[in-house]
């Protein structure tokens, strides 16, 4: 066996001590008491119940319902011979479902998402929002929005909870007709 230099032995020993120390510290940390119930220490978690005024409740579509709406919109477009993409967003404008139909253009998926985002943001069909641009043209500068027909909000008790956006048909009127078919499917 080859003899190790003093430097190599010191370095090897230091590595071994560090590894042993890390393992011991990890084991102690993993089994440490949370301190809950001990005087002077914060509890591990704070409890809150539904009656707490700091909480809010929201309503949203289930994944199944969002998929149903998207598929109904895509089916309506397909029946009309149109190649579109369909997006369903939640109340916060986050995409829940995105279906890019066969033959839909590359821009259609993002456009559908932006139309849905716009509809849920203002709780109005995007065709109606296009009319507001005449008096407030800077609305179009809000990030993530698209003021073209094709977005339809989904409401519960008059409040927006989601939206369906469709893009890819030759006109915003057709896109919005398909989006409305998606919203209507939720009532069936």
Backbone as a ProteinNet text record, in pm:
[ID]
protein_1_A
[PRIMARY]
XXXXXXXXXXXXXXXXXXXXXXXXXXXXXXXXXXXXXXXXXXXXXXXXXXXXXXXXXXXXXXXXXXXXXXXXXXXXXXXXXXXXXXXXXXXXXXXXXXXXXXXXXXXXXXXXXXXXXXXXXXXXXXXXXXXXXXXXXXXXXXXXXXXXXXXXXXXXXXXXXXXXXXXXXXXXXXXXXXXXXXXXXXXX
[TERTIARY]
84.2	0	88.8	54.5	133.1	107.3	207.9	196.5	142.7	46.2	-12.2	71.1	80.1	152.8	73.6	139.8	74.9	-42.4	-22.3	-128.5	-250.1	-229.7	-339.7	-413.1	-337.5	-402.4	-487.4	-437.9	-513.6	-639.5	-626.9	-742	-846.1	-801.6	-893.9	-963.8	-892.4	-952.5	-1054.5	-1023.6	-1116.7	-1246.6	-1235.9	-1355.3	-1438.9	-1374.3	-1446.7	-1518	-1451.5	-1513.3	-1631.5	-1617.2	-1725.8	-1846.3	-1822.8	-1932.9	-2002.8	-1928.1	-1986.6	-2067.8	-2013.9	-2083.6	-2212.8	-2210.1	-2330.1	-2437.4	-2398.3	-2494.5	-2556.2	-2474.7	-2525.6	-2618.8	-2579.3	-2662.3	-2796	-2793.2	-2917.1	-3008.8	-2953.5	-3034.8	-3096.1	-3019.2	-3070.3	-3178.3	-3156	-3254	-3383	-3373.5	-3491.6	-3578.6	-3517.9	-3597.2	-3622.3	-3589.1	-3604.3	-3750.2	-3776.1	-3910.5	-3946.4	-4070.8	-4112.7	-4120.8	-4123	-4129.8	-4271.8	-4369.9	-4508.5	-4543.5	-4602.7	-4644.6	-4538.8	-4418.1	-4315.1	-4322.3	-4311.7	-4320.8	-4211.5	-4248.8	-4152.5	-4122.7	-4183.5	-4158	-4287	-4273.5	-4389.5	-4443.4	-4574.1	-4629.6	-4587.4	-4589.1	-4547.5	-4641.9	-4770.4	-4867.4	-4973.5	-5030.9	-5138.8	-5268	-5367.1	-5495.1	-5591.3	-5672.3	-5776	-5894.7	-6013.2	-6130.5	-6208.1	-6312.9	-6388.3	-6452.3	-6468.7	-6529.9	-6428.4	-6303.3	-6198.6	-6217.3	-6219	-6242	-6126.4	-6016.4	-5900.9	-5904.3	-6007.8	-6018.5	-6119.8	-6103	-6199.9	-6230.7	-6347.2	-6384.7	-6408.9	-6376.4	-6401.4	-6462.9	-6525.9	-6590.5	-6516	-6496.8	-6430.2	-6480.8	-6447.6	-6486.9	-6396	-6453.1	-6371.1	-6295	-6192.4	-6118.6	-6210.8	-6301.5	-6397.4	-6489	-6538.8	-6628.4	-6554	-6431.7	-6352.1	-6325.6	-6297.5	-6274.5	-6402.4	-6514.1	-6644	-6672.6	-6648.5	-6672.8	-6580.2	-6452.8	-6357.1	-6393.4	-6430.4	-6464.7	-6592.1	-6689.6	-6813	-6783.9	-6695.7	-6659.4	-6586.2	-6493.9	-6419	-6512	-6607.6	-6704.3	-6791.8	-6834.6	-6916.9	-6838.5	-6711.4	-6627.9	-6606.1	-6579.5	-6556.4	-6681.1	-6798.3	-6925.3	-6945	-6891.1	-6902	-6786	-6699.8	-6588.6	-6472.4	-6462	-6355.4	-6247.2	-6124.3	-6008.3	-5964.3	-5993.9	-5969.1	-5895.4	-5852.3	-5802	-5897.3	-5909.2	-6000.7	-5923.9	-5944.4	-5883.8	-5992	-5978.7	-6065.1	-5972.5	-5999.4	-5919.3	-6004	-5938	-6010	-6027.2	-6079.4	-6107.7	-5982.7	-5867.6	-5742.9	-5675.1	-5743.6	-5688.4	-5586	-5577.2	-5483.1	-5548.6	-5477.7	-5532.2	-5555.1	-5677.8	-5714.5	-5712.1	-5759.5	-5765.2	-5729.7	-5649.5	-5617.2	-5622.6	-5711.7	-5724.1	-5692.6	-5591.9	-5558.6	-5616.3	-5718.1	-5785.3	-5696.8	-5727.3	-5654.7	-5663.8	-5549.8	-5546.9	-5551.6	-5559.6	-5563.3	-5427.1	-5427.4	-5303	-5217.3	-5089	-4996.5	-5024.3	-5084.6	-5115.6	-5243.6	-5323.3	-5457.9	-5458	-5364.1	-5364.2	-5343	-5240.6	-5215.3	-5329.9	-5384.2	-5495.6	-5617.7	-5645.8	-5759.9	-5739.9	-5618.8	-5591.1	-5608.5	-5558.2	-5567.4	-5711.6	-5790.6	-5932.2	-6006.6	-5978.4	-6041.6	-5999.6	-5872.1	-5820.6	-5891.8	-5909.3	-5975.4	-6120.7	-6190.9	-6332.8	-6351.5	-6267.9	-6283.9	-6242	-6145.1	-6097.4	-6205.5	-6286.5	-6391	-6531.3	-6543.1	-6673.6	-6767.8	-6713.8	-6793.5	-6738.6	-6826.7	-6778.6	-6679.5	-6577	-6475.9	-6531.3	-6637.3	-6697.4	-6752.6	-6803.7	-6852.3	-6734.9	-6627.3	-6510.3	-6441.6	-6450.4	-6392.5	-6454.4	-6582	-6651.8	-6597.7	-6548.3	-6494.6	-6363.9	-6296.6	-6170.5	-6189	-6309.5	-6335.3	-6319.5	-6359.6	-6350	-6226.8	-6174.5	-6058	-5956.9	-5887.6	-5798.7	-5679.7	-5641.9	-5527	-5559.4	-5683.8	-5717.7	-5636.4	-5613.4	-5541	-5395.9	-5346.5	-5207.7	-5190.6	-5298.3	-5289.1	-5232.9	-5124.6	-5059.9	-5154.6	-5142.5	-5218.6	-5356.4	-5398.8	-5533.3	-5532.7	-5649.3	-5668.8	-5813.4	-5830.4	-5963.5	-6012.3	-6046	-6107.6	-6221	-6325.9	-6434.8	-6386	-6443.8	-6407.5	-6391.4	-6410.8	-6401.8	-6536.6	-6573.4	-6702.7	-6683.5	-6733	-6716.2	-6813.5	-6773.6	-6859.9	-6889.6	-7017.2	-7055.2	-7124.8	-7111	-7187.6	-7238.5	-7369.7	-7433	-7387.3	-7368.5	-7331.8	-7183.6	-7105.2	-6961.3	-6885.1	-6775.9	-6698.2	-6621.2	-6627.4	-6552	-6457.7	-6475.3	-6394.1	-6429.8	-6362.5	-6399	-6350.8	-6419.4	-6383.2	-6337.7	-6222.2	-6171.2	-6150.6	-6186.8	-6171.2	-6102.7	-6010.3	-5941.3	-5911.1	-5914.5	-5878.8	-5980.7	-6105.7	-6207.7	-6182.7	-6242.6	-6217.3	-6269.3	-6354.5	-6404.7	-6421.7	-6412	-6434.1	-6576.1	-6670.9	-6810.9	-6824.8	-6759.9	-6764.4	-6692.9	-6574.9	-6502	-6589.1	-6656.6	-6739.5	-6861.8	-6916.8	-7028	-6984.2	-6863.3	-6813.3	-6782.4	-6730.6	-6703.9	-6834.9	-6937.8	-7069.9	-7123.9	-7096.5	-7137.8	-7069.6	-6943.9	-6872.3	-6932.1	-6966.1	-7030.3	-7166.3	-7242.7	-7376.6	-7370.3	-7264.6	-7251.1	-7243.5	-7201.9	-7191.1	-7328.6	-7430.1	-7566.4	-7640.9	-7581.1	-7650	-7614.8
-117	0	123.4	223.5	345.1	432.6	495	581.1	717.1	771.7	902.2	1012.4	1124.5	1238.7	1295.4	1373.8	1435.6	1522.3	1595.6	1683.5	1601.5	1489.2	1404.6	1343.1	1302.6	1244.8	1348	1470.7	1577.4	1609.1	1620.3	1650.4	1538.9	1413.3	1299.5	1297.5	1324.7	1328.4	1439.7	1555.7	1668.8	1637.5	1572.7	1534.7	1434.7	1337.7	1237	1300.1	1392.8	1460.7	1544.9	1615.3	1697.8	1611.1	1497.8	1408.9	1353.1	1314.2	1261.1	1368.4	1489.9	1600.8	1635.1	1636.2	1667.4	1562.1	1437.3	1329.2	1338.5	1370.2	1383.5	1502.7	1615.7	1735.2	1710.8	1643.1	1612.6	1524.2	1425.3	1335.6	1409	1497.1	1574.4	1670.4	1736.3	1830.7	1760.9	1643.8	1571.1	1527.3	1502.2	1456.4	1567.3	1691.9	1802.6	1829	1868.7	1905.1	2039.1	2059.3	2183.8	2296.7	2265.7	2369.7	2410.5	2353.4	2389.4	2354.9	2447.5	2423.7	2461.1	2493.8	2533.8	2684	2730.1	2874.3	2950.5	3065.2	3149.9	3111.5	3006.2	2966.5	2974.2	3010.1	3021.6	2883.7	2869.9	2741.5	2710.4	2583	2538.6	2588.8	2603.3	2648.9	2732.9	2824.1	2907.1	2851.7	2838.1	2783.6	2896.6	2871.5	2965.2	2882.5	2935.1	2863.4	2952	2898.3	2967.9	3096.9	3113.1	3234.9	3347.6	3319.8	3419.4	3525	3651.6	3759.8	3778.5	3711.4	3723.9	3625.8	3545.7	3447	3491.9	3441.9	3466.1	3333.1	3323.7	3203.8	3243.6	3154.4	3182.6	3060.3	3085.8	2980.8	2967.3	2845.7	2823	2696.8	2682.5	2562.3	2446.4	2329.3	2210.4	2185.6	2104.2	2069.3	2000.8	1920	1850.1	1949.3	2049.4	2148.7	2235	2274.3	2354.8	2277.3	2149.6	2064.4	2049.8	2035.4	2023.7	2149.3	2266.3	2392.4	2404.6	2372.4	2381.6	2286.6	2165	2066.5	2107	2164.5	2209.1	2321.2	2412.7	2521.5	2466.7	2375	2314.4	2236.3	2163.7	2087.1	2179	2293.2	2388.1	2443.7	2473	2524.5	2417.7	2297.3	2187.2	2164	2169	2149.5	2258.2	2377.9	2488.2	2489.4	2388.3	2378.1	2471.3	2515.4	2608.9	2539.5	2585	2529.1	2632	2604.7	2703.4	2641.2	2728.9	2689.3	2745.5	2675.1	2714.8	2715.6	2820.5	2829.2	2857.1	2795.9	2826.1	2870.5	2990.8	3044.7	3053.5	3055.5	3071.9	3220.3	3250.5	3388.8	3476	3416.5	3491.6	3497	3445.4	3448.8	3340.4	3242.5	3132	3025.8	2980.3	2882.1	2748.5	2701.6	2569.9	2463.9	2500.8	2406.5	2483	2420.3	2476.7	2363.4	2377.5	2278.9	2346.9	2298.7	2351.1	2253	2296.8	2210.5	2175.7	2064.8	2021.9	2131.6	2169.6	2270	2413.5	2436.5	2573.2	2638.3	2767	2840.9	2852.1	2877.7	2883	2997	3103.9	3217.2	3196.1	3098.5	3085	3045.6	2965.8	2922.5	3040.6	3121.3	3238	3338.6	3357.4	3451.3	3406.7	3276.8	3225.6	3251.2	3228.5	3254.2	3402.2	3488.3	3632.2	3682.4	3627	3665.3	3621.3	3499.9	3451.7	3537.5	3570.7	3656.6	3791.5	3848.9	3978.9	3970	3864.9	3849.2	3832.6	3753.6	3733.4	3858.8	3931.8	4052.1	4159.5	4172.9	4274.8	4216.5	4086.3	4021.8	4061.6	4057.9	4095.6	4023.5	3998.2	3940.8	4037.2	3983.6	4071.2	4155.5	4110.8	4193.3	4323.2	4318.4	4439.3	4527.6	4463.7	4538.7	4612	4557.5	4623.9	4762.6	4774.9	4903.5	5005.8	4962	5054.3	5118.8	5055.5	5111.9	5247.8	5275.5	5404.5	5519.1	5495.5	5601.3	5586.8	5465.7	5441.6	5356.1	5414.8	5336.6	5273.6	5327.8	5271.3	5140.4	5095.1	4963.4	4853.3	4870.3	4766.9	4752.9	4847.7	4843.3	4758.6	4708.9	4626.7	4490.5	4448.1	4321.3	4201.6	4114.6	3990.2	3999.5	4120.4	4137.2	4132.4	4101.9	4104.7	4144.8	4262.9	4317.6	4285.2	4157.8	4107.4	4015.2	4007.3	3917	3774	3700.5	3560.1	3517.6	3610.6	3575.4	3591.5	3494.9	3500.5	3463	3547.7	3516.1	3407.8	3336.6	3241	3304.6	3314.1	3383.1	3289.4	3324.1	3260.7	3374.5	3387	3494.7	3632.3	3644.9	3772	3804.7	3725.4	3751.2	3657.8	3705.8	3620.4	3514.6	3390.7	3282.5	3214.4	3243.6	3182.4	3251.3	3209.9	3259	3159.1	3161.5	3078	3171.9	3142.1	3220	3130.3	3180.3	3104	3194	3136.2	3211.7	3119.5	3177.7	3101.8	3106.6	3138.7	3149.7	3280	3295	3415.1	3545.2	3536.6	3659.4	3640.1	3751.6	3749.2	3709.3	3741.8	3703.4	3552	3481.6	3335.2	3280.7	3335.6	3291.4	3304.8	3418.5	3441.8	3350.1	3320.7	3225.7	3090.1	3046.7	2917.8	2925.3	3039.8	3057.2	3050.6	3113.7	3111.6	2968.6	2888.1	2746.5	2673.3	2708	2649.1	2688.2	2815.4	2861.6	2795.5	2786.7	2726.2	2580.2	2508.9	2367	2347	2448.6	2436.5	2432.6	2484.6	2483.6	2355.4	2262.9	2139.7	2028.4
0	0	0	-80.1	-91.4	29.4	81.5	198	154.8	232.8	201.1	266	200.4	257.2	374.3	456	571.5	525.8	419.1	366.7	323.8	254.5	208.6	326.8	432.6	551.3	623.9	636.5	704.4	625.4	495.7	410.3	417.2	412.6	420.7	556	661.8	796	809.3	752.7	759.4	686.6	572.2	495.9	574.8	637.4	715.8	835.3	904.6	1019.3	972.8	860.3	807.6	770.5	707.3	668.8	791.3	890.8	1013.8	1084.3	1088.2	1152.8	1081.2	950	872.5	894.7	898.6	922.2	1060.3	1159	1295.8	1306.2	1249.4	1253.9	1183.2	1069.7	996.7	1078.6	1146.5	1228.7	1346.2	1407.6	1521.1	1473.2	1359.7	1306.8	1268.6	1208.9	1163.7	1279.8	1395.6	1509.1	1610.5	1575.7	1670	1699.4	1821.4	1864.6	1802	1761.4	1699.6	1800.3	1925.5	2025.9	2057.4	1991.9	2017.4	2160.7	2227.1	2364.4	2466.3	2425.6	2519.9	2538.9	2661.7	2687.5	2611.9	2555.1	2487.8	2344.2	2294.2	2156.1	2075	1948.1	1860.3	1825.9	1808.8	1767	1623.6	1590.5	1457	1348.6	1377.8	1278.4	1347.2	1271.7	1322.3	1267	1349.1	1304	1268.2	1165.8	1126.1	1081.4	1100.8	1053.7	957.3	900.2	795.7	846.3	975.9	1026.5	1043	1020.8	1032	922.6	959.4	863.5	765.8	788.5	699.5	583.6	576.2	469.8	366.3	246.6	140.7	73.3	17.9	-55.6	-200.1	-289.7	-430.1	-496	-608.5	-684.7	-816.5	-858.8	-986.1	-1051.3	-1177.6	-1250.7	-1211.6	-1206.6	-1189	-1319.7	-1312.9	-1434.7	-1534.8	-1483.1	-1570.3	-1641.3	-1568.5	-1628.6	-1730.2	-1697.8	-1791.4	-1920.1	-1906.2	-2022.8	-2105.7	-2036.8	-2105.5	-2187.6	-2129.8	-2200.6	-2321.1	-2302.1	-2412.8	-2525.4	-2491.3	-2593.7	-2668.1	-2597	-2662.4	-2761.5	-2724.5	-2815.6	-2938.2	-2915.6	-3026.5	-3118.5	-3060.3	-3139.7	-3224.5	-3166.4	-3242.2	-3360.7	-3340.4	-3449.8	-3556.5	-3511.6	-3606.1	-3690.9	-3627.2	-3699.2	-3805.4	-3778.9	-3874.5	-3973.6	-3964.8	-4058.5	-4026.4	-3902.5	-3864.2	-3782.2	-3799.3	-3728.7	-3625.4	-3499.7	-3393.3	-3275.8	-3188.4	-3057.2	-2953.6	-2841.4	-2734.6	-2603	-2525.6	-2393	-2290.1	-2174.2	-2059.8	-1947.7	-1894.8	-1785.2	-1659.1	-1543.5	-1417.7	-1385.8	-1269.4	-1230.4	-1232.6	-1207.7	-1205.7	-1342.8	-1445.7	-1580	-1606.7	-1517.6	-1535	-1623.5	-1723.4	-1816.9	-1747.5	-1752.3	-1698.4	-1807	-1927	-2039.2	-2166.3	-2251.7	-2382.3	-2483.7	-2581.7	-2688.4	-2821.1	-2889.7	-3021.9	-3122.6	-3192	-3288.3	-3405.3	-3468.5	-3587.5	-3693.1	-3745.8	-3851.3	-3802.9	-3673.2	-3621.2	-3639.9	-3667.8	-3691.9	-3566.7	-3586.5	-3473.3	-3375.5	-3420.8	-3334.3	-3254.2	-3291.3	-3233.3	-3085.9	-3041.9	-2901.4	-2808.2	-2835.1	-2750.4	-2759.8	-2879	-2896	-2816.5	-2816.1	-2739.2	-2590.3	-2541.4	-2399.6	-2366	-2451.1	-2424.5	-2433.1	-2524.2	-2531.4	-2405	-2358.9	-2236	-2117	-2109	-2001.6	-2001.7	-2119.1	-2132.4	-2088	-2129.7	-2093.9	-1943.9	-1878.8	-1734.5	-1657.6	-1709.6	-1641.2	-1630.7	-1734.9	-1736	-1726.7	-1709.3	-1696.3	-1809.6	-1930.9	-2048.1	-2170.5	-2267.2	-2393.2	-2458.4	-2521.1	-2580	-2694.7	-2759.2	-2864.8	-2806.1	-2685.3	-2617.6	-2574.6	-2532.9	-2486.8	-2600.6	-2722.8	-2839.5	-2854.7	-2825.9	-2838.7	-2740.1	-2625	-2523.6	-2568.9	-2664.5	-2712.7	-2778.9	-2829.3	-2894.2	-2794.3	-2670.1	-2568.9	-2478.9	-2470.1	-2384.8	-2461.3	-2556.7	-2642.5	-2568.7	-2455.3	-2384.4	-2312.6	-2314.4	-2258.3	-2325.5	-2454.4	-2530.4	-2485.9	-2407.2	-2360.5	-2235	-2178.1	-2057.6	-2096.1	-2031.9	-2068.4	-2061	-2160	-2161.4	-2223.5	-2259.7	-2313.8	-2465.9	-2520.8	-2665.5	-2691.1	-2746.1	-2768.6	-2909.2	-2926.2	-3048.5	-3005.6	-3084.7	-3052.1	-3038	-2942.3	-2924.5	-2780.3	-2686.6	-2545.4	-2478.5	-2393.9	-2325.1	-2178.4	-2086.2	-1944.4	-1898.2	-1795.1	-1725.3	-1590.4	-1555.9	-1433.3	-1334.9	-1208.1	-1101	-1014.4	-1003.9	-927.6	-975.9	-1109	-1169.4	-1165.2	-1097.6	-1087.7	-1181.2	-1238.7	-1328.6	-1250.2	-1297.1	-1233	-1331.3	-1459.8	-1564.6	-1695.4	-1802.1	-1935.3	-2038.3	-2152.2	-2266.7	-2377.5	-2435.2	-2547	-2667.5	-2783.9	-2908.3	-3009.8	-3084.4	-3189.6	-3306.5	-3426	-3545.3	-3655.6	-3624.8	-3729.6	-3806	-3924.2	-4004.2	-3943.2	-3840	-3778.3	-3627.2	-3556.5	-3412.6	-3377.6	-3465.2	-3440.7	-3433.9	-3527.2	-3525.4	-3401.4	-3371.9	-3252.6	-3127.9	-3117.9	-2999.3	-2996.5	-3111.6	-3118.8	-3062.8	-3097.8	-3047.8	-2897.5	-2854	-2709.7	-2630.7	-2684.2	-2616.9	-2611.5	-2714	-2711.3	-2597.4	-2572	-2459.9	-2326.4	-2311.4	-2188	-2170.7	-2278.1	-2271.9	-2229.7	-2267.8	-2232.4	-2081.3	-2009.4	-1863.6	-1796.7	-1866.6	-1811.8	-1840.4	-1912.1	-1950.6	-1856.2
[MASK]
++++++++++++++++++++++++++++++++++++++++++++++++++++++++++++++++++++++++++++++++++++++++++++++++++++++++++++++++++++++++++++++++++++++++++++++++++++++++++++++++++++++++++++++++++++++++++++

